[in-house]
């Protein structure tokens, strides 16, 4: 078995330059626990920031 390190960008794994995998190769991606927690927290915070950015308008009562 051969191991390669890469980075995930835009839901794709980017491998270092010069790494060529044969067509049809089966691969397994493992994530360290610290990286998983960091990515999960970052996603949750980013998602909440988008939600909070919408300004709520108070309902106005016309009499």
PETA-V943076 format. One record per helix or strand of 2 or more residues. SS is the DSSP state (h for helix, s for strand). FROM is the first residue (numbers start at 1). TO is the last residue. If there is no record, write none. Layout:
BEGIN
{{SS & FROM & TO} {SS & FROM & TO}}
END
This chain:
BEGIN
{{s & 6 & 9} {s & 12 & 15} {h & 33 & 52}}
END
